[in-house]
């Protein structure tokens, strides 16, 4: 391969160092992290600025040391790029941020965050998005209100990078209770995982001076103020950091030897009873860190500030030069001269296409984001290389889209500038490229200005792929055709580029555009509706097709007025190709005068007589900059960017719309997934049915499996429904990734200020966001759908099990059948599910809808679990729910709080809308009627094997109902590993077992209670006790005779 390389340009000796982009982890297990301090944070005095930065460095070093030890010498922190606000004048000489930005940092510090929080939307074992920390978090170096700083960071980082879950429970959470029944007795204890029994006290967090810690009617009621506070001095347990991390002795994660598979916690439910260390060892990071060293050095820190100007990305064509070599040789020196003279204080990156190392993508990163001045050698090395015999075929459109995605992942509010150098127009393979409209929209949506330099093809009339695209983004364009004026043309473009980079206002002065709808078009669904924001200036509709259409093929209606074709119409041939077998781009524009005071525009396509009108139609509005923007931020994450379906793992899509970090009330979400003319519309759900994890938290999700291999682009639409389906009115204490506060006080559910109050937008609001990277699917013919696992809820009052009907990837059909099995021990269900007794039958309902079965009251604790089956393939086992015998026990030992009443469980499962399952009960084994949640309103869409049609904002169908019949319990109680429940009379009053005598001081691990004989009810209670003793003796005698010869474990 012939390469011209400028070994020395302008007296600068070139050395090339590769820079990796994005989150970085070396084969030695070293993480390169970014920690950003939000610019909204208060400006402390200069001494405090320096102290704060030093506190971060000290804390991150301690975190690295302990991460290395806790992960068995696998991981450590190699470097931290610390981004401080521009206003922190006590940090002089800081370079501009290179690795990341405040908005994309791994750790994000802000004064709007109240509690530490790790955002990871995946079920188990996959890396998440980021960690949020309050500004006060680093005001000390050893400990804060959340415990030792390094331990708090360890918990959050484990959630963020390894996808593990909390092992403690949550007050008010029916699925993951704070208190659970002990497996070996009938006592209540705090849910968790420890390698030694814990000693501590039970206190009332609302009234710490109250000596009696009385549980509410339900031990997990949100009104319950009772908490277990472990004694950090006495306890010797070293695990687990995902339980009571703040204990002095706790320094490790639970492994297979110490993990508590019996706990009703998120780790067991979502990670299939795996220990924390097992999940870490199975994580992608563990596989990457394949060559850990025997010892690690100190963390390298670099303090930087965020650039206030746009970013610069130089995109270089490394394909075959199709024009004059002499002209081509004039470009690298001009770029080098300009970089040195103009861009020392600009943050830039360099990439090239095609990518010889990975044919699956076009873009190859050559220089990562960094300030050009201090790193100019790397930039000069990259722009100084010119290949004259690269491949002829290369997809510049895909390279531009990948560059736009790369810029988007940076999250730079000031936008960016791309300089594209292209050595010849591509006309032979133009129909295989991405539609020009799609590229225009991607650049506009990310506030990217494209400047381009294009070389004329030798022996051909002037032809340009880039002139119109450059104009659409308000950039500069140069076509090099002759040597005489080449330098003049190059300097014009580069000077224009300098002006846009050095003025932060240039990009912000562009009209604010919002893509509000992108929808598949076909003969059966030929149109879209644009709901116009109140501050709309004009509206545009984009469409691409190989059909040559006229204005009369497009029919427009504004607010239901008679159809009209009197709108601005433009037809262009994609990428400057000639007429013929080419793709066309169409644009309709509705002026300010046409839409002033109007609420919506409907555009449809007359497909009569057309061979093919399949495609995607996009609607966009331009907004008045004088009107404050709503600030809706849409975040999209996926389980992978490359999906090998032979592994039977479908793609999982997660999306969230927020304003200032808070969820928006009454939103609906769907995704349009396209591959050429093939499109799918997928409804995303926020109902707690896998792959969704927590219902009503504002995170919408869905499975996707295409019908064929290929590269698929994902666009997510959020819209406000007129018939609102609300998310939770506040984020509960059990929100995803919530750190258990060291004081375990109330109110730990608000992730950020104002997050307890949801945000709102106007009815009909729509906004579209495109995922930055196409998803590559392979081996579709080897895929078999595995139904999602069910998550069971248990209702103590009505004795029902409830679950949402699981979803099946690649279809909208429900599962084929259920196996609901019962046993007298949790381990029996885990180890021998298929051998356990069938407990009930149920007919599957539509995916995501509630179902429930009712069960008989028994004398023994019974365990239930469920598997679903689809076409003979079984799901994973659900979480396991325990039905305690009657009555429920009272806590008695030193690790369990006393109670004044018989504890009962939650009464209804959570719902996303409508009502929770309501049951009509008769005798045991009677029919249970379940009310199903309302489903989404529908409109006609392209048929799709993954989901139901998307809704319109206007209508909502009536909810269906299903009837479920249960089978009475017929099993025989075991003789050794069951839990027997002692029956007591409801009128009996007993003395709590941990009541101390009046003459002694309570020992550690007990709560102080006033002796009952001194209470006002003391004398009257004596009479009740006498009667109770007689009744209990009779019951015990009956049980003893009935079960003579068998061994039973009693508790109480």
N, C-alpha and C positions, 0 to 999 in steps of 0.2 A: 504494500500500500504506500502510495506516494504521499508524503506529508511535508508541507512547508512549515517550519517552526522558527519564530523569531527568537533566537537564543538571547538576544539582548536588545531591548527596546528603550530608547531614551535614557540610556545609561543605567537602567535598572536590571540587575541580574535576576533571572527568573528561577524560582524554585516552586515546585508544585506539591501541595499537600492536600490529599482528598479530605473532604468534609462530609460527614454523614448528616442527613437531615432528619427532623422529627425527633421522637423519643429515641434515645440512644442507650444501648446496652451492649457492652463488649463481651467477647467470648470468655473473658476473665471475670465476668460477673460484676463489672463496674458500671454503675448508672451515671449518665450525664444529665442532670436535672436543671430545670429552670424554676426559680422562685421569684414571683413578681409581687411587688407592693403596690396596691392600687393607688392611682393618682388622686383619688378622692380622700385618701387617708389624711389625717391632720398633719400639718407641718410642725414637727417638734423642734425645740432649740437645737443648735448645731451640736452641742455635746451629746444630747440625747440621740441625734441622728447617728453619730459615730457609735454610740453605745448600742443602739438598736441593731445596726449592721453587725457589730461584733457578737451580740447575743445570738443572731441567726447563725453565724459561723460556728460558734461554740455548740449550739444545739444540734446543728446538722452533723458536726463531727461526732458527737455522742451517739446520735442516731445511726450513723454509719458503722461505728464500732459495734453497737449492739445488734444491728441488722446482720452483720457478719457472723456474730456468735449465734444468734437465734435461728438463722437459716443454715446452721451447721457448716459455716465457712463457705457459703455459696455466693452471697451477694454483698456488695458494699457500695458506697457512693464514691464515684471517681471524681466528679466535679459538679459544681453548682454555679450557674450563671444567675447572679442576683440582680434583678431589675429594680432600681429605686426611682422614685418620682423625680421629674425634672426640677422640681422646686427644692430639692434637698441640696442646698448649696454647700453643705459641709462635706460632700462627697465629690471633690473636684477631679477633673481629668478622667472621668469615667468614659469609656468607649460607648458607642451606641449598641443597643442589644442586637446580638447576632442569632443565637440559637432559637429564641422564641420571643414572645411578647407577653404582656401582662394578661391579655385575654386568652392566651393559649398555654400559659405556664402550667407546670405540673402541680406546684403549690401556689395558691392565689390568696394573698393577704389583703384584707379590706376592712375598713371600719363599718361597713354595712353588714358584715357577717357576725352573728352572735355566738355560734357554736361551731366547733370543728366538724367537718363534713366531707365524706368521700363520695364522689359521684361515679357509680358503676352500675349500669342498667342491666348487665347480663346476669344470667341465671347462676352460673358458677364457673370459676376457673379461667375466665378471660379478663384481660386488662380493661380498666375503665377509662374515665375521662380526665379527672383532676381531683385535687384536694383543696378545700376552702378552709381558711383559718381566720379567726378574728384578729384585728390589729393588735389587741392586747396580748396575744399569745406569746410573743417574743419579748415582752417587757422584762422578763426574768430569764435566767439560763437554766435553772434547776427544775423548778416546778411552778405550776400555776393552778388555777381553779379546776383544771381537768386532770391533775396529777403530774407526775414527772414528764417533762416535755418529750424526752426521747421515746417514752412508752406510748404517749399519745400519737406521736408521729408513726410509730411502728404499727399501731392498730389501723390508722388511716391508710398507710402505705400498703398494708396487706389487703385491705379492701380494694384499694385503687389498682394495684398492679397484679395481684394474684387472684382476685375475684372470690375471696373467702368471705364468710359472713360472721355476724355477731353470735356468740354462744350464750349470751345472757338473754333474758326475756324482757318484755315490755309491759308496763302497767296498761290495762285497757285493751290489750291485744288478744283477740280470741284465738288466733293461730299460734302465737308465740308468747305464752303467758309469763309474767314475771315470777309467779309462784306456780309450782307443779307438784303433783303428788309424787312422793318418793317411791321408787320402784320396789323397795324392800319393806315398806311399812305403809301406814295410812296417814302419814303426816305431810303437811305442806312444807316445801322448802323453795329457796330461790333457785330458779333455773340457771344452769351453768355447766362448766367443765373444769374440774380441778383434780390434781393428782394427790391431794390430801384433803381430809374433811376440814371445812372452814368453821372457825369460831368467830362470833360477832354478836351484834346487838340488833334488835328490831326497834326502830324509832318511827315516830310520826313526823314526816317531813314538813307538815304544815304547822306542827306544834311540838318542837323537839323536847319541851319541858314536860309534855304529857307522859306520864309513866306507863299508861296502858296503851299498847299499840293494837287497836282493834281493827280487824279486817272488815270490809264492807260485806254485804250479802254475797257478792262474788269476790273471791280473792284477787281477781284481775280486773275489777271494775275501775274505770277511769277515776272514780271518786275515791278509790282506796289510797290512803296516804301512808300506808305501812311499807317500810323498806328494810332490807337486811343490810347492815353496815358491817363489813368484815373488819376484824381487829388486825391492823397492819403490823402490830408488834408481835402478837402471839402466833399468828398463822405462819406455817412453814411451806405452804403450797407454792410451787414454782410455776405452775400453769393455772389459767391460760390467759395470755395477753388479750384474747378476744372475749374474756369474761370480765373479771374485776382487774383491769390492767393496772390500776393505780395502787394496788397492794405492794408493800415493800418487797415481799419475797417473790412476787411474780415476775419472771424474766423470759419465759419461753412460751411457745405455742404448744398446744396439745398435739401429740402424735398418735400412732396406732395403739401404743401401749397405755396411753393416759386418756384417750378420747372417750367421752361419754355418749355412746350411741343412743342412750335412752332419753336424752333431754329433748324437750319440745322446743327447739330453737331453730333459727334460720339456717345455721350451718348444716344441721342434719336434714332439714326438709329440702333445701335447694341443692345440696352437694351429696345427696344420697348416703348420709351417715358417714361420709369420709372425714377424717381428721383434718385440721388446718395444715399440718405439714404434708399430708398426702396430697392435698390439692396444690400446694406450692410445688411439690416435686413433679406434678403432672402439668404444670403451667407452661405456656410458651416461653416465658422468661427462663425457666429452669433448663429447657432444652437449648436455648441460645447460649447460656453461660456454661459451656461444655468444658472449659479449661480453667477452672478457678485456681488462683495462686495459693501458695501455702501461707502467705501473709500479705497484708495490704498496708499501703501507706496513708498519709493524711489526705484529706479532701482538698482539692484545688478549687479556690474561689475566684470568681471574676465579677466585680461590681460594675454594672452598666446602667445606662439610661435609655429610655425608649425614644426613637426618632419621632420628631414632629412633622417630618416630610414624608411624601410617598416613597414606597419601596421601588427599587429598580431591578428588573429581571431581564438579563440578556439571553435571548434564545437563538442559538446558532444552528444553522443547517450544516450537517456533516455528510450530506449526500453528495452524489456526483455533481460536479460543476457543469452546468448546461450552457454556460455563456463563455465570454472571453476570460481566459486565465489572467490576462493582464489587468482587466477590470477587477476581477476577484481579488487579486493581490493588493489592490489599493485599499480594500476595506479594513483588514486587521490593523495596519498602522494608524489609520484614522480613528478607530475605536480606542486604541491604546493611548494615543495623544489626548483624546477627549476625557478618558477616565482619569488620567493623572491631573489634568488641568481643572476639571470641573466637579468631580464627584467624591472628593476626599471625605466629606461629611455625610455621604449617602450610604444607607444600608442596601446592599445589593446581593445578587446571586447570579450564577451562570449555569445554564443547562444547554444540552444539545439533543438533536434527533437525527436519525433514528438511534435507538439504544442497541448497540451490538451485543450487550451482555444479557439482555432480557427482551426477546422478541414480543413478549406479551404487552409491553408498554413502549411508547415512542420516546418518552422523555428520559434523559440521563442527566442526573445532577452532577455537575463538575465542580462548582464552588458553592458552598452553602451560604445561608444568610450571614452576612458579616459587614462591618463597616469597611468601606472600600479603602480609605486612607491607610490604616494600619496593616491592611492585608492586600495591598495593591499587587504584590508579586503574584499571588494566586490568580487574580483577575487578569493580569497581563498574560500569564501563561495560558489561560483558557482562550482568550480572544485572539492570541497570536498563532493559534493552530488552524491550518487550512488544509483540508483533505480534497484532493482533486479526483480521486477515483473511488469515492464512497458509493453506496448503493443508489441505483436510479430510483427505485420505488421507496418512498417514505411518505408518511401521512402527516403533513403539517397541521391539518385541522385537529387531529388527535393530540399532537404535541401542544397546540395552543390550549386546548381544553385541559390537559393535564397540568400545564403551567398555571392556568386560572385556578385549578383546584389546589395546587401547591401554595399559591398566594392566599387563597381563601383560608387554608389551614393555619396560616400565620396570624389571621385575625387582626390585621392592621387597619385601624379606623380611618387613617388618612388615605387609604387606597394604594394603588401601585401603577407603575408604568412598565410596559414590556417593550423592549427593542428586539424586533425579529429581523434577523439577517437570513435571506433566502436566496440560494444560488440557482435561480431559474424557476419558471412557472411550471406547475404540474397540470397537464391537460389530458393525459392518456387515461388516468385512473380516477378521474374526478368524481364519478358517480359512487365510488366506494367510500367517499369522505363523509364527514359529519355535515349535515345541512348548515348552510351559511347563517340562517336565522338563529339556530341553536348557539352558534359561536358568538354572534352579536349579543344575544341575551345574556350569556354567561359572563362576558366581559363587562357589559353594562351593569349587571346586578352586583358585581364585585368592585365597582368603581375603578375599573382598569382602563387606562388609555394605551392604545397600541400604536407605536411608531414602527415603521417597517422600511427595510432596504431590500429591494428585489433586483436581481440581475436578469437582464433580457436574454431570452434563449437565442443562441446563435442560429442564423438562417431562418428565423421565423418573424412574422410581424409582431409588433409589441403586444404582449399578452400579460396580464397581471392577475394573480389570485388574490392579492392583498389590498389593492387600491380602495375598493368599496368598503371592505371591513375596517381599514384604517380610518376612513372618513366617518364611518358610523360611530367610532369611539373618540372622535375629535383629535386624532393624532396626526403626525406628519408622515408623508410617504415619499420615497425616492425610487425611481426606476433608472438604473444605470444602463445607458445605451451606448455611450461613446466616451473615450478617454478624455477628450478635451474639456468637458464640463463635469467630470465625475467628482472632483474634489469640491466644486461649488455646490453640487447637489447634495453630497454627503454632509457638508458643513451646515447647509440649511436645515436638514432633518435633525442633526445632532444639536444645533443651537435651540431649535424648538423643543427638543427633548430636555435640554438643560432648564429651560424656562418652566416647563411643567413639573420638573423634579424639585426645583428650588422654591416653588411657591406652594405652600400647603393649601392655599385657597383655590388653586386652579381646579382641582378635581372636585372640591366641595361646591364650587360654583356651578357645576353641571346640574342639570335638572334631576331632582330626586325621582327615581323610577321604582316602581314596585310591580313585580310579576305576581298577578293575583290568581291566575288559573292556567293550568296546562292539562289538557284532556284529550283522550283518544277519540279520533273521528273515524266513523265508518258509515256505510249506507244506512245502517239501522240506528246510529246515534250521530247525526251529522252536525251538531252545533255545540256552542258553549255559551255560558252566561257570565258576564263581567258585572259584579256588584261594584258600583263606583263609590269610592271614598268621598266624603264631603268636600275635600280639598283638591279634587281632581282638576288638572289643567287640560289634559287631553288623554285619549285612550287609543291603544293600538292592538290589532290582532295579527298574529303571525301564523303562517301555514306554509308547509313545504310539500311538494308533490312532483312526480314525474309527468303528471297530466298538465297540459298547457291550458290554463283556465283564463277566463275573462272576468271582468267586474260583475257581469250578470250571473255568474255562478255563485256569487256570495250574496246572501240575503241578510240584511241587518234590520233589527227592531230596537228602538230606543223607548224604554218605558212602555212597552206594549203598543206603540203607535204602529200604523200600517207598515209593512215591509218596505224597505227602500234599498236602492243600490247607489244612492247619491252620496258616496263617501269617497275619500281619497284612496285611490287604488294604485298599487305598484307591483309589477311583475319583473323579476330579474332572473337571469340564468346564473345558477350557483357558481361561484369562484371564477367568474370571467370566462367560462367555457362557451363555445359557440352553440347556436340553436341546433336542435336535433334530438338525439337520444340523451337528453340532459335532465337534471333536476332543476325545478324552478322554486324560487322563494317568493312568497306573496306577503304583502302588508296592506292592511286597511287602517286608515287613521281617521279618528273622530275628533273634530276640532273642539276647542273650548266652547265655541258658540253652540255646537250641536249637543254637547252634554251638560251645559250649564244648568244647574238645578235638577238634573236627572239622577235617577238612582241605579239604573242598570242598562246594559246593552247586551242583546242576544245576537250572535252571529252564527248562521248555519250555512251549510254547503249544499247546493243542489247537485246531487250525485247522479241524476238521471243521465244516462248515456255515457257515463264515465266508466272506463275499464277498471280504475282503481282509485278510490278516494280515501283509502285507509291512511292514517298518519296521526300526527298530534297537532292540535291547534292551541296556541298560547295567547293569553290576554295580558296586557300590561297597561298600567296607568302612569302618567307623569303627575307628580304632586307638587303643590305650591310650597316652596321652601319657607315661606313666611309662617306657615302653619306648623306648630311643633309636631314632630313625628311621634307616632304612638310608641315607637321603640320596641316593636315585637321582634324577638330574636328566636329563630328556629334552629335547633341543633339536631343533627341527624348522625346516628352511629349505626354501624353494622357489625355483625359477628365476624366477618372476614371480607377481604377484597378479592380473594381467590377461593372458590368453593369447589372442592372435589366431591361430587355427589356419590361416589362409590363408598365414601365414608359414612353415608346415610345421615349426614348432618345438614339440614336445610339452612338457608340464609335467614338470619334474624335481623329485622329492621326495627330501630328504636328512634322515636322523634319526640321532641319536646318544644313547646312554644311558651315563651316567658316574656314578662316585662319587668325589668330590674330584678331578674332572678326568680320572680314569683309566678306560679301557674296562672293561666287565664281561664276564667269561668266559662263553662258551656261550650267548649271547643269540640270540633269533630276533625278527624285527620284521615287522609288516605294517601296512597302512593301510586304514581303512574310509573311503570317500569317498562322501558322500551329497548328494543333491539331492531334497528332499521324500521321497517313498516310494522313489525310485530309489537304489540303493546298489551300490557296487563294493568288492570286497576285493582288495587289491593286496599281493603279497609283496614286501618290500624285501630287497635282496641286498647282501652285503658280500664280493663275489668278484672285484672288479677288472674286471668286464665293464661297459662304458659303459652307463648313466651313472655307475656306480661307478668310482672312480679307482684306489684302492689297496686290494687285498684284505686282509682280516683286520686292518683298522685300527679297527674298531668303528663305522665310519660306514656306514649302510645306505641304499640308494637304489633308485629305480625311476622308470620313465616312467609317465605317465598321460595318456590321451586319452579323454574321455567319448564317448558315442554321440550326445549332443545338446548344444546350447548351454545355458548357464545358470550359476547360482552354486552352487559345490560346497564343502562343508565337509570338512576332512581331520582324521581322528583316527588317531594312530599308537599301536600297542600293542607293547610289548616284553615278552617272556616268556623265562624261563630254561627250557631244554630239559633233560629228564632224560638224553637221549642227547646229550651236549654236542658242539657243533661249535666248537672253540676259535678265538679270534682269536690273533694272534701272541703268543708268550710275552713279547715285549718290543717296544717301538716301535723300529723300526730307525732307523739314521742317516738313512735316506731318507724319514722321515715327511713328510707334507704340510707345505709351508711351512717346512721346516727351513733355518735359516741355516747356511751353511758356516762352521764356527768358524775364526777366524783361524789358530789353531794346528793345525787339522784333526785334532785328536787323537781317540782313541776315546771312546765313551760319549756322543756328542752326540745320541743318540736319545731320551733320556728328557725328555719335555716338562716334567714337573713331578716333584717328589719322590714316590717310590713308584710312578711310572708304569711302571717296568720290571717291576713285579709287578702283575698284573691284579687287579681287585676281583672279588668273588664274592657271589652271593646264593643263597638257598635254592632248591631245585628246585621248579618250578611258579610261581615269582615272576611276577607280571603287574602291569603299570602302564600306564595309558593317558594320553596327552596330546593335547589338541586344538590344531591350528594356529590362531593368533589371528585370521586373516582369511579370509573365504571367497574362493575363486578363481573369477574370472569368465571363462568360455570363450565365444568367439564364432567364427563362420564354420566350424563343424564340417564342413559340406558341401563345403568347399574344401580339406580336409586330405588329404594323401597321406603315407603312412608312409614314412620314410626309415630304413633299417636303421642301427644304430649301427656305428661304426668298430671294427675289431679292433685289438688291441695285440699285436704279435708278440714272442715270446721265441725266442732262438736257443740251441741246445745244441751247443757245440763238439765234445763227445765223441761223441754219437750222430748229429750232423749233422741235427738235426730242427728244423723250425719248429713252434712250438706257439702256440695262441691259444684263447681262450674263444669259443665260438659267440656271435656278437653278438645282442643283443636288438633286437626290432622294436617300436616304440611302437604301442600299441592292439591288440596281439595276443600270444598266448603261442606262436604258431607259430615255428619256426626260419626263418632266411633261406632263400630258394629255392636259391641256388647261390653258389659262390665263383669268383673269378678270382684265381689265384695266379700272378703274373708275375715274370720275372727279367730282369736286364739287367747290363751290365758297368760301369754307372755309376749313381750315385744320382740324378743330375739327369735321366737318361733316364727313370727311373721317375716322377719328379716331373712332368716336362714332357710325357711321352708314354706314360702308363701303358697306354692301350688299344693302342698300337702295339708294346709289348714282348712278348716270347715267353711263352707259357703254360709255367709251370714244373711244375705238378702239378695234380691234381684231388682233390677231397675232397667227401664227402657231408655236408651240414650236420647237426649233431646238435642236441639240445635247447638252447635259449638258456642261456648261462652255463656249459656243460660244456666240458671240454678237448677239443681236437682237435690233431692233429699230422701233419706229413708229413715223410718222410725224403728226403734229397737226396744225389746222387752227389758224391764227392770230385772236385774239379777242380783244375787247375794254376793257375787264375786266380781272383781275388777276384770273387764274384758277389753281386748285390744282389737281395733279394726283397721284395715287398710284396703286399698282398691287398686286394681289394674284395669286399664281399658284395652280393648282389642280392636284393630282395624284390619280387615281382610286377613285374619289369622296372625297378625303381628301384634305382640303385646307391648304395652308401654312399660316404663319404669314403675316401680312400686311407689305409691303415694307416701306422704307423711303418715305416721301412725297415730291414731287417736285412741285415748283410753276412756272407757266408761267406768267410773268407780261404782262400787256397790252402793246400796242405800242403807243408811244415810251417808253422806260424805263425811269424812273424819275431821276431827279437830286437831290442829297441830299441838305437839306435846314436848318436843325435845329442844335442845339449846340452839338448834339452827332453824327453828320454825317459830313464827310469831304466834302468840296466843290469839284466840278469837272469841268473841262473845256470842256468835251465832253460827249456825251451820253454813259453811261456805257453799255457794253454788256457782255455776259457770255462766258464761255469756249467754244472752238470750237470743240474739239474732246475728247471722253473718253479715259482714259489710256488703253493700251493693253499690254499683255505679249509678244506678238510677232506679226509679220505681220503688219496689218493695223487696225486702229479703224474702226467702222462702217462708210461707205461712203454712202451718200444718193444721189439719183437722184430725184429731186423734180420738180413737175409741179404745177398745180393748187392745192389749198387746198383739202385734201382728196385723193391726187394721190398716186400711188404706191411708196413704199420705198424699195430700194434694199440694202441689208446689206452684206458686205464682212465679212466672218467668219475667225477667227484666224486659222492658221495651226494647225492641230492635231499632236499628237505624232506619230513617226514611230512605226511600230509594228513588233513583232515576235510571233511565236506560243507559247502559254502558256496553262497551265491548265485552263479549263473553270472556270469562277469566276462570281458570281452574283453581285459583288460590283464594277467592273471596267472594262475598256477596257484593252487589252493585253499590256504588256510592250514593249518598243521600242528596236530596235537595233540601234547602232550609225550610220548606213549607209544610211537609206532611209527616205524620207519624202513625204507623199501623197499630192495631190493637195487639196486645201481647197474647201469645198462645199460652195454654196450660198443658201440663202433663200429669198423669197419674202414675204413681209408683207403688207397687205391692211388695211388702217385705215378708221374709220367711222367719217364723218364730225361732228363737234360740233353742237348739236341741243338744248342745254340747254337754259333756261331762266335765265338771271342775277337776283340775289337776290335784295331785296330792302333795306336791312339793314346791312348785315355783309360782303359785298364784298368790294373790293378796286377798285375805279374808276381811270382810267388813263387819265390825261389831254393830248390832242393831241397838239403838237406844230410843227411849220414848221421847217424843217431841217436847214434852213438858219438863223433862229432866234438866236440872242445872248442875253442872259439875265444876269442881275446882280445877283450874288449869294445872297441868302437870309441872310446869316450871315456876309455880308460885313459891317464892322463898319463904322461909320461916321468918317470923317477926323479929327474931333475935340475931339474925345473921345478915351480913352484907351480900348482895347478889354477886355471884361469880361472873367472870368475863364470859360472855356468850349468852347471858340471860337478860331478860328485861325486868325491871322493877315493877311489881304490882302491889297495890294496897291489899292486905289480907282481907278475904271476902267477909270474915265474921264482923269486921268493923263497918261494913257498908250498911246502908239503910235497909237493904233487902235481906240482910244476913239471916235474921231469925226466921222470916217466912221461908227462906230458901231451905233451911234445915228440914222442914216438913217435906218439901219436894224431894230432897235427897233420899230421905228414908223410903219414900214411895218408889223412887227410881231404882234404889238398890234392890228392892224386892222384885221389881219388873226385870231388871238386868239379870238377876240370878236365875229367874225362870227362863228367860230367853237363852242364856248360856247353857243351862241344863238341857234344853231342847236341842240346841245345836250339837252339844257334845254327844247326846244319844244318837242323833241322826248321822253324825259323821264319825262315830266311834271306829277306831282302827285306822283312820287316815290322819296324816300329819298336815297341819295348817299353820301358816304364819299369820299371827294376829298383830294388830297395831291399833293405836288410838290414843 
